[in-house]
Amino acid sequence: MSKIEKTKCLIIGSGPAGYTAAIYTSRANLSPVLYEGIQPGGQLTTTSDIENFPGYPEGINGTAMMNDFRKQAVRFSADIRPGIATACDLSQKPYKVTIDGEKIIETDALIICTGATAKYLGLPDETKYNGLGVSACAVCDGFFYRKKVVAVVGGGDSACEEALYLAGLASKVFLIVRKNYLRASQIMQDRVLNHPKIEVLFNTNTLGLFGEGGVEGAHLVKFQGENNEEKFDIAIDGFFLAIGHKPNSEVFKHFLKLDEQGYIKTIPGTTKTNISGVFAAGDVADPNYQQAITAAGRGCMAAIEAERYLNNL
């Protein structure tokens, strides 16, 4: 029989949203329990330096910043634990969340901050050079590639937006597209195809990356598997993935309303979901911005809304 524990406020997931929610709910004397999830600290722990978060004028390592967030939550007595939500029952109150397949937490208010996972090509070199030239966020890391040469992988609106953003910083941008066309909206296609600093490589796949201590180039193949297959290398300083994110909402999909991509839907202007007392903050509910500062802000909102919800019970 699974062990059952009761709490007033349960936060699932860490990162800027989860830790901020923990800070605010702790200071409101809600005695929150937070389970950090599969990646304690969230995606920022895979980022080398962060220079666009207010309060760190010299920049800060992503892991160090998340440690600061965590320490601040602990300072106010947040109960932070390792563990992953593996199942839930949101059909009735109190809500039940199963942790690691064995422990059930019953809670009056639930804040979901499980984030989203960037999609990668699956190349071993992506792991090898993670934080050393490989990134899944141009807005986060583009500044480090001013006047350098970078490549973006993808053919949709997100990839075109990343390429255009980077073109404002880098000296040259390669857009690597596996198909012979762009899937982006026509206006985005026109902007990319007519930009003097962007070169689109159609019918092209990435085979690997190379470099000493960091990315220095990419091994590519054109017309892979066809008679006219052609392998070649390009010299680059940065390699950006823009093939989408997968929101970590699987556990909650039978109870919460999701959009077509799997992001949790919230009532506009709030973090409230379709279930009273269940809130969603951070990248798991944000297909548009996916920044640390917006995630922290939504974590704050979720905490305040959870506090008000509990006070009105």
N, C-alpha and C positions, 0 to 999 in steps of 0.2 A: 504494500500500500504506500502511495506517495505521501511524503511529508507535506503538511499544509501549514503555511505561515500567513498571518494577516498583517496588512499595513494600510495606512491611510492613503499614501501616494506612492505609486510605483513608476519609476522611469526606466525605460528599456533603451539601451544604447548610450554611448558616450560622445566624444567629440564636442565641438563648440555648443551645439544645441543641448545635448544631454547634461553636460557639466554646468552650463548656465542655468538650466532648469533646476538642477540640484542646488545651486547656490541660492536661487530665489526661494525655492520651496523650503529649504532649510532655515533661511532667515525668517520665514513666515511660520516657523514652528510646526511644519507639517511632517517632520521626521521622515523624509523620503528615503526609499531604498532604491538604489540604482544598480542595474546590472550592465556591465561595460560592453558586452557583446563580443563578436568574433575578433574585432580589432580595437582594443582599448585605445581611446584617443581619436579614433576615426581616421579618415583618409589623410588628415594633416600630418600624421606620424610618418607618412611616406614622402613628405615634402621636405626638401632640405632647408631652404630659407624662406621666411615669410616677411615681406616688407610692406604689405598693404593693410595690416591690422592696426588700428589706432592704439597708441600707448607704447609701441615698440619702435621708437624713432631710428634705432640702429638696425632694425630687423631682428628676427629671432628664428631659431630652428623650430620646425613644426612640432617635434616631439617635446621640446622644452616648453613651448607655449601651452601644449595640452597638459603637461605636468603642472604648470602654473594654475590652469583652470581647475585641475583636479584637487590641488592643494587648497585652493580657495573654498571649494565645496566641502572638503574634509574639515577645514577650519570651523565651519558652521555646523559640523556634526552630521553631514550627509553620510549615510551608510552605503559605501561604494563596494561592490563585490564583483568578482569575476563570474562570468556565466552568460549563457546564450538562451534567448527565448526560443523554444522549440515547438510550442503549441499554445493555443489560447482558447478561452470560451468567453465571448463577450455577449452572449445571448441573454444574460441576466446579471443583476447585481448581487453581491460583489463580483467584479470581473476576476477571472482566473487566468493566470499566465503560468505555463510550465517552463521551468528552467532546467536546461541540460537533460531533459527527458525524465526527470525524477522528482523534482521539488515543485510544488504548486504554491504560487503566491496569490492570495486573495487581496484585492485592492478596491478602494472606493473610487479612486481617480487614477487614470493611466495616461502617461505621457510617452509617446512613441518617438524615439530619436535614433532609429536604426540606420539612417543614412542611405547612401547609394554607392554602388560599386562601379568604378569605371571599367568599361569593356576594353580588353586588350587583344592583340592578335594571337597571343599564345606562344610567342617566341621566347626562348630561354634568355636571349639578350635583353629583353624588356626588363626582366628581373635583375640581370647583371648590372644594367646601367640605370636602374631606378634611382632617381635623385642625382644622377651623374650625366644628365642629358636627356633622359626620358621623362616625359610629363604627360598628364592627362588634363592639364588646365593651363591654357595660354594666359588667361587673366592673372593667374597666380604666379606663373613663372616666366612670362614673356619678357619682363624687364631685364632679366639676366642675359638676354640674347640681343641686346641692342647692337646694331651694326654687324651682326653675325648672320650666318646662313642656317636656316632651319627647314624642317620638313613637317608637314601635317598629313596625317592619314585619315581619309574619309571623303565622302562625296555628297553629304547632305548639307542642310542649312547650318548645322553646328560646325561642321568642318570648314565651310566657307567663311563663317563668322570668325572662327579662330585664325584662319589664314589672313583675313583682312586686318584683324587686330594685330597680328604679328608683323604684317607688312608695314605697319606704322612704326615698328621698332627695329626690325631686322633689315639687313641689306638685301636679302633675297629669301623667298619662301617657295619651296617645292610643295605642291599639293598632290599627294599620291592617291590616285583613284583606281580601284581595281576594275571598274567597268569602263565602257567607252563613252560614258556620259555622266553628268552631274545630276544628283537627285534633288538638289536644292531648288528653291523657288527661282523663277526666271530672273527676278531683280538681283538676287544674290549671285546667280551664275554670271550675269552680265558684269557685275562689279569685279568678280574674281578674274574672269577671262580677259577683261580689259585693263587689269591692274599691271603696271609696268614691272612691279617687283615680284609678281607671282607667276610661277611656271607650273602649269598643270600637266602631270604625267598620267595620261589615260592608259587603261589596260595594263596597269602596273601593280605588282605585289611586292611586299617587302620580304626578303629571305632572312635578313639578319642585320646586325649592327656591328661596327668595329671601332676600335680606338684604345689608346693606352690611358687608363685612369678616367676615361670619360668618352662620350660619343664623339667620333671624328668623321664618321661616314656611315652609309647604309648600303647593303647589298640588295639590289633590286632585280626584278625579272619582268620583262614585257612580254605579253601574249603567252603566259605560262601554259605549258602543256600543248601548245600548237606548233605547227611546222616552222613557223617563223619566230619561235621563242628566242628572246635575246636577254642575256644577263649583263648587267652593268652596275657600276658603283657611282654614288654621288658623295661629295664631301659636304658634311653638315656638322653643325655644332650642337643642334638640339633636335629632338624627335618627339613630336606631339601627337598623341592619340586623340581623335575626335570621332570615334565611331559609336558614341553614346554611353549612357550609364544605365545600370540596372538597379532600380530602387529595391531596398531590402524590406519588402512588404509582404513576402510570401506567407508568413505565419498568420497575417491578419486578413488575408484576402477574402475569406468566407464571411467576414462580418463587416468590414469597412468598404466604403465605395472607393474604387480606384479608377484612375484614368486609363486610357488605352495602353500607356507605357508601364503602368503598374504603380504610379505615384499615388499616394493617399490623397484623396480629395478633402479639402477643408472648406468651411464656410468662408467666403471672401472677407478679408479683413480680420480674420481670427485664425486660431489653430484648432478650432472645434471640428470634429469629424461628424459623421452622420449618427454616431452613438453618443448620447449625453454622458459626459464625464470621461470621454476618451479624446485625447488631444494628440496632434502630430506636429512635429517641428523639425527643421533642418532639411537635409537633402531628400529624405524619404517622402517629403511632401512638397518639394520644390524643383520642378522641371526647368525653371527659368534662370535662376541666379547661381545657386550652388557655390556660395562664398562663405567663408568662415564668419564674417561679420553679420551676414543675413541670417545664418544658422543660429548664431548666438542671440540675435534679436528675437527670432521666433521662439527660441528656448525660453527667453524671458517672458514673452507673451503667453506661452503655454503654462508656465508656472503661475502667473497672475490669474489666468483664467481657471486653472485648477483650484487655486486658493478660493476664488469667488464661488466656484461650483460647490466646493466642500462646505463653505460657510452657509450656503443656502440649503443644504440638505436638511 
